[in-house]
Amino acid sequence: MAKTALALRHVSFEDLGILVPVLEAAGYEHSYFDIGTDEFDVVAPQAADLLIVLGGPISVYDSEQYPFLNEELAAIRQRVRAGKPTLGICLGHQMIAAALGASVGPGPGKEIGWAPVQITEEGKNSVLAPLDGMPVLHWHGDVAALPEGAVRLAETDLCRNQAFAIGRHVLALQFHVELDPARIEQWLIGHAAELAGAEIEPKQLRHDTHHHGLQTAMSGVLAFRRWIDQLAGEGAVG
């Protein structure tokens, strides 16, 4: 029987991207739950073999404007505390942190664009080792503190907690390596208002994606594959 991977998706273009072939190769059937559109099913996030919480332009602390965040946070909290495999990307990273009691709030500035993350010593011995020195796509304004019991794997000057792990079953990334670089235009269109407000030129992001995207995607595939293998108890970490 195939394993199941359920992705909580907040905007249509921020999807699984390069993760899809990794999941398929590992024997997972993937599906999406569109947050705010699909009626929330509290059972589904717990039943999946792997839960992936994707990005989006809202904030964890916006529950008055977006009440579904409360149900989503509760589902993530229940799953992580039960020791079930969970991956968070960008907003998903912040939601895992918040679900475990860590603070999330506006950072010192928006971090949007391609730049390397500094992999910590712990990170160099983790599944993120292939990303050491690799430019990745940053796209966030909020930052999350490190949850209790988590190991910090990466950082930047604007965001000390760029990635963390809890045991072998939880991985959270503030940055994006799941992006399919061939689809960057969807991101530029979908986030046009934010880019304009931050005075960031789409043409620069487009140029940098063409320059860095393919190589970063290859390293991202390797990192995700190592994490999936780790969940199955296969292969060496790092």
NORHUUR-V240126 format. One record per backbone hydrogen bond with DSSP energy under -0.5 kcal/mol. CO is the residue of the C=O (numbers start at 0). NH is the residue of the N-H. Records with the same first field share a line. If there is no record, write none. Layout:
CO=NH + NH
This chain:
2=28
3=48 + 49
4=30
5=7 + 51
6=8 + 32
7=53
8=34
10=13
12=14
15=18
16=19
17=21
18=22
19=23
20=24
21=25
22=27
23=26
26=2
27=29
28=4
30=6
31=33
32=8 + 34
33=36 + 37
39=41
40=44
42=45 + 46
43=47
49=5
50=86
51=7 + 53
52=88
54=9
58=61
61=64 + 65
65=68
66=69 + 70
67=71
68=72
69=73
70=74
71=75
72=76
73=77
74=78
75=79
76=80
77=81
78=83
79=82
84=50
85=170
86=52
87=172
88=91
89=93
90=94
91=95
92=96
93=97
94=98
95=99
96=99 + 101
97=100
102=144
104=142
109=111
110=139
112=114 + 137
114=135
116=118 + 132
117=154
119=123
120=124
121=124
122=125
125=128
126=129
127=130
128=131
130=133
133=116
135=114 + 137
136=175
137=112
139=110
140=106
142=104
146=149
149=151
150=164
152=119
153=161 + 162
154=117
157=107
158=155
159=161
161=173 + 174
162=152 + 153
163=171
164=150
165=168 + 169
168=85
169=165
170=87
171=163
172=89
174=176
175=136
177=17
178=180
179=182
180=183
182=185 + 186
183=187
184=188
185=189
186=190
188=191
190=194
191=195
192=196
193=197
194=199
195=198
200=203 + 204
201=205
202=206
203=207
204=208
205=209
206=210
207=211
208=212
211=215
212=216
213=217
214=218
215=219
216=220
217=221
218=222
219=223
220=224
221=225
222=226
223=227
224=228
225=229
226=230
227=231
228=233
229=232
